[in-house]
Amino acid sequence: MGRVFEKRKYKMFARYDKMAKGFTRIGKEIAIAIKLGGGDPAGNSRLRLAIQNAKGLNMPKDRIDAAIKRATSKDATNLEEVVYEGKAPYGVAILCECATDNPTRTVANVRMHFNRNGGELGKTGSLDYLFERKGVFRVKNENNINLEELEMDLIDYGAEEFEYDEEEIAITTAFNDFGKMQKALEDKKLNIISSELERIPNSTIELPDEQIEEVMVLINKLEEEDDIQKVYHNLK
């Protein structure tokens, strides 16, 4: 009984830790959106997107409001967006999207994780070409949605892929069609769970299980870093 309780407790803490990390990431997205476009969601599409994503993570309204208030205050932290690129063991490419108030600290921490786990931090632009930026939208699949009609309609707004299950609809667009698709989904008043610009690998590297585990140690360490928003790789 004791072991079962400990396992459940571990899973609960892991879930809370993941949720807390998600809230921190969204808080930074809100801060950067406000820095670039102001604090009014009506006139700031990036802020609307960040708020949508916060709701998709079940972030409480009072925490969203607090994040907006912090970002619009005189004492708001000045965050910068930076991307670091490097190679994990066995040639796996990794891109780290960061939001930081101290790039010197962040790059030192990122380099440390690469060095300690058999990888190497690369120069800006050295690996970016291996990925393509795509818009990825997740929408709640509700009973009143005619999926066939929706798919045909969204092709006009740049939909490249359209996948769905009983709970969600996933729509992928080209980078340049991201804003157009976001507006189309908003106009249709669909229940948007998340809207993200993701880096999709053009090809992937396949490795045996033991080597995958080695690479995943590095990826997990990077994902734990507070300054890192997202980690992308081309591991299959």
C-alpha positions in Angstrom: 0.0 0.0 0.0 2.9 2.3 0.9 4.5 1.9 -2.5 1.2 2.5 -4.4 0.7 5.7 -2.3 4.3 6.9 -3.1 3.8 6.3 -6.8 0.5 8.2 -6.8 2.2 11.1 -4.9 5.0 11.2 -7.4 2.6 11.3 -10.3 0.6 14.1 -8.6 3.8 16.2 -8.0 5.0 15.6 -11.6 1.6 16.8 -12.9 1.7 19.9 -10.7 5.3 20.6 -11.7 4.3 20.3 -15.4 1.3 22.6 -14.9 3.5 25.2 -13.0 6.0 25.1 -15.8 3.2 25.7 -18.3 1.8 28.6 -16.4 5.3 30.2 -16.2 5.8 29.8 -20.0 2.4 31.4 -20.7 3.2 34.2 -18.3 6.3 35.0 -20.3 4.3 34.8 -23.6 1.8 37.3 -22.2 4.7 39.6 -21.1 6.4 39.5 -24.6 3.1 40.0 -26.4 2.3 43.1 -24.3 5.8 44.4 -24.8 5.4 44.1 -28.6 1.8 45.1 -29.0 0.3 46.6 -25.9 -2.0 45.4 -23.2 -5.4 45.4 -25.1 -6.2 42.0 -26.4 -8.7 43.5 -28.9 -5.8 45.2 -30.8 -3.1 42.6 -30.0 -3.5 39.3 -31.8 -0.4 37.8 -30.1 -1.9 38.6 -26.7 -5.2 37.1 -27.6 -3.3 34.0 -28.7 -1.4 33.8 -25.4 -4.7 34.2 -23.4 -6.3 31.4 -25.5 -3.3 29.1 -24.7 -3.5 30.0 -21.0 -7.2 29.0 -21.0 -6.3 25.8 -22.8 -3.9 25.0 -19.9 -6.7 25.7 -17.4 -4.8 28.6 -16.1 -7.1 30.4 -13.6 -8.5 33.8 -14.8 -7.0 35.6 -11.8 -3.6 34.3 -12.7 -4.0 35.5 -16.3 -5.2 38.9 -15.1 -2.2 39.1 -12.7 0.2 38.2 -15.5 -1.2 41.0 -17.7 -1.1 43.5 -14.8 2.6 42.6 -14.1 3.5 43.0 -17.8 1.9 46.4 -18.0 3.4 47.8 -14.8 6.4 50.1 -14.7 8.4 47.4 -13.0 7.8 44.8 -15.7 10.7 42.5 -16.5 12.3 43.2 -19.9 12.2 39.8 -21.6 14.1 39.0 -24.8 13.3 36.2 -27.2 16.4 34.2 -28.3 16.9 30.8 -30.0 19.8 28.5 -29.3 20.8 25.6 -31.5 22.9 22.6 -30.8 23.5 18.9 -31.4 22.7 16.1 -29.0 24.6 12.8 -29.1 24.3 10.9 -32.4 23.8 14.1 -34.5 20.3 14.9 -33.2 19.5 18.6 -33.9 18.0 20.6 -31.0 16.5 24.1 -31.0 15.7 25.9 -27.8 13.3 28.9 -27.9 13.9 31.1 -24.8 12.4 34.1 -23.1 14.9 35.7 -20.8 15.9 38.9 -19.0 19.5 37.8 -19.0 20.8 36.1 -22.2 24.3 35.7 -20.7 22.9 33.5 -17.9 20.7 31.6 -20.3 23.3 30.7 -22.9 25.7 29.6 -20.1 23.0 27.3 -18.7 22.1 25.9 -22.1 25.8 25.3 -23.0 26.3 23.6 -19.6 23.5 21.1 -20.4 24.8 20.3 -23.8 28.4 19.8 -22.6 27.4 17.6 -19.6 25.2 15.4 -21.7 27.4 14.6 -24.8 26.1 17.5 -27.0 27.5 20.7 -28.4 26.0 24.2 -28.6 26.2 25.5 -32.2 26.2 28.9 -33.9 23.0 30.8 -34.7 21.6 29.6 -38.0 23.6 26.4 -38.1 20.7 24.1 -37.6 17.6 26.2 -38.1 17.3 25.1 -41.8 16.5 21.6 -40.6 13.2 22.8 -39.3 10.2 24.5 -40.9 8.0 26.8 -38.9 4.3 25.9 -39.0 1.1 27.1 -37.4 -0.5 24.4 -35.3 -4.0 25.0 -34.0 -6.0 22.7 -31.7 -9.8 23.2 -31.6 -12.3 21.4 -29.4 -14.3 18.9 -31.5 -17.9 19.8 -30.6 -21.1 18.1 -31.7 -22.3 21.0 -33.8 -19.2 21.0 -36.1 -19.5 19.5 -39.6 -16.0 18.3 -40.0 -16.1 17.8 -43.7 -17.5 21.3 -44.3 -15.0 22.8 -41.9 -12.0 21.1 -43.6 -13.1 22.4 -47.0 -13.7 25.9 -45.7 -10.3 26.1 -43.9 -8.4 25.2 -47.0 -9.1 28.7 -48.2 -7.4 30.1 -45.1 -4.2 28.0 -45.6 -5.0 24.6 -43.9 -2.4 22.1 -45.0 -3.3 19.3 -42.7 -6.6 18.5 -40.9 -6.7 15.8 -38.3 -9.3 15.0 -35.6 -10.4 12.6 -33.0 -13.4 12.6 -30.6 -12.1 15.4 -28.5 -9.9 17.7 -30.7 -9.3 19.0 -34.2 -5.7 19.8 -35.2 -5.1 22.2 -38.1 -1.6 22.8 -39.6 -0.8 25.9 -41.7 2.3 27.5 -43.3 4.0 30.1 -41.2 2.7 32.9 -43.4 -0.9 31.8 -43.0 -0.8 31.7 -39.2 -2.5 35.1 -38.7 -5.1 34.4 -41.4 -6.1 31.0 -39.8 -6.2 32.5 -36.3 -8.6 35.1 -37.4 -10.7 32.6 -39.3 -11.1 30.4 -36.3 -11.9 33.4 -34.1 -14.6 34.6 -36.6 -16.1 31.1 -36.7 -16.3 31.3 -32.8 -14.7 27.9 -32.5 -13.4 26.8 -29.1 -9.7 27.2 -29.6 -7.6 25.2 -27.2 -4.2 26.4 -28.4 -2.5 28.2 -31.2 1.2 27.7 -31.6 4.0 28.4 -34.1 6.0 25.2 -34.0 9.3 24.1 -35.6 8.6 20.9 -37.5 11.7 18.8 -38.6 12.1 18.3 -42.4 13.4 14.9 -41.7 14.0 12.8 -38.6 16.8 10.6 -37.1 15.9 7.1 -36.0 18.0 5.6 -33.2 17.9 2.4 -31.0 16.2 2.6 -27.7 19.4 3.0 -25.6 20.6 5.9 -27.7 17.2 7.5 -27.6 17.4 7.4 -23.8 20.8 9.2 -23.9 19.4 12.0 -26.1 16.2 12.3 -24.0 18.4 13.0 -20.9 19.6 16.2 -22.5 16.2 17.2 -23.9 14.6 16.7 -20.4 17.3 18.8 -18.8 16.8 21.6 -21.3 13.0 21.5 -20.8 13.5 21.9 -17.0 15.3 25.3 -17.6 13.1 28.3 -16.5 14.3 30.5 -19.4 13.5 27.9 -22.1 10.0 28.1 -23.5 10.1 25.2 -26.0 12.5 22.5 -27.1 12.4 21.1 -30.6 14.4 18.2 -32.0 14.5 15.9 -35.1 14.6 12.6 -33.2 12.0 10.2 -34.5 
